[in-house]
Amino acid sequence: MANNIQRKDLFQGLGNIKKVEQWLKAGDKLGLRVCGGSKHPSTIRNPNMPDDEGSASLIATIPNNLHRHMNQVIFKEFLKFGVQEESLWKALGILK
């Protein structure tokens, strides 16, 4: 699951994601709920749970300042939720 990253080369290169929008678009492409934004960090939430405030529906929080380690944490959160690694790479636009 989250600790068994198949594409370690791509995982190490996640520092190349600098814009919050790239994560938000990936969440949208994967059919997840994208919430928040502007002053507060955006969140990616479980589409089957209508709660926008609680932690039960939270998949990942996307802060405004992204860096390699933070991107890796976010990536693992998507995997923990059950998103397939290959699908996530494609949604991020890193794999075709």
C-alpha positions in Angstrom: 0.0 0.0 0.0 1.4 3.4 1.0 4.9 2.0 1.9 5.1 -0.1 -1.2 5.7 2.6 -3.8 6.4 0.9 -7.1 7.8 3.8 -9.0 10.4 5.0 -6.6 12.1 7.1 -9.2 9.0 9.1 -9.8 8.2 9.3 -6.1 11.6 10.9 -5.4 10.8 13.5 -8.1 7.6 14.7 -6.5 9.4 17.9 -5.6 8.6 19.0 -9.1 5.0 19.6 -8.1 4.9 23.3 -7.1 1.3 24.2 -7.7 -1.7 23.2 -5.5 -3.8 23.1 -8.7 -1.9 20.0 -9.9 -3.1 18.0 -6.8 -6.6 19.5 -7.1 -6.9 18.5 -10.7 -5.6 15.0 -9.9 -8.3 14.6 -7.2 -11.0 15.8 -9.6 -9.8 13.4 -12.3 -9.9 10.5 -9.8 -13.5 11.4 -8.9 -12.7 12.7 -5.4 -14.2 15.8 -3.8 -12.1 18.9 -3.9 -13.0 21.4 -1.1 -11.7 24.7 0.3 -9.1 26.9 -1.1 -8.2 30.7 -1.1 -7.0 31.6 2.5 -7.3 28.1 3.9 -5.6 24.9 2.6 -7.6 22.9 0.1 -8.7 19.4 1.0 -9.4 16.3 -1.0 -12.3 14.3 0.5 -14.1 11.1 0.1 -16.9 11.6 -2.4 -19.2 9.2 -0.6 -19.1 11.3 2.7 -20.8 14.7 2.6 -19.0 16.1 5.6 -16.7 19.0 4.5 -15.5 19.8 8.1 -14.8 16.5 9.8 -11.8 14.3 9.6 -13.7 11.2 8.7 -14.1 12.3 5.0 -10.6 13.8 4.8 -8.2 12.1 2.4 -5.5 14.8 2.2 -4.9 18.5 3.0 -3.1 20.4 0.3 -1.1 23.3 1.8 -0.2 26.4 -0.2 3.6 25.8 0.1 4.5 22.5 -1.5 7.9 20.8 -1.4 9.1 17.2 -2.0 8.5 15.8 1.4 5.0 17.3 1.6 4.1 16.0 -1.9 5.3 12.5 -0.8 3.0 12.7 2.3 0.1 13.8 0.1 0.8 11.0 -2.4 0.8 8.4 0.4 -2.5 9.7 1.7 -4.1 9.1 -1.7 -2.7 5.6 -1.7 -4.0 4.9 1.9 -7.5 5.9 0.7 -7.2 3.2 -2.0 -6.2 5.1 -5.1 -4.1 2.9 -7.3 -0.5 4.2 -7.7 -0.6 4.0 -11.6 -3.9 6.0 -11.7 -2.5 8.7 -9.4 0.6 9.1 -11.6 -1.6 9.5 -14.6 -4.0 11.9 -12.8 -1.0 14.1 -11.8 0.1 14.1 -15.5 3.4 12.4 -14.7 2.6 9.2 -16.6 0.7 9.0 -19.8 
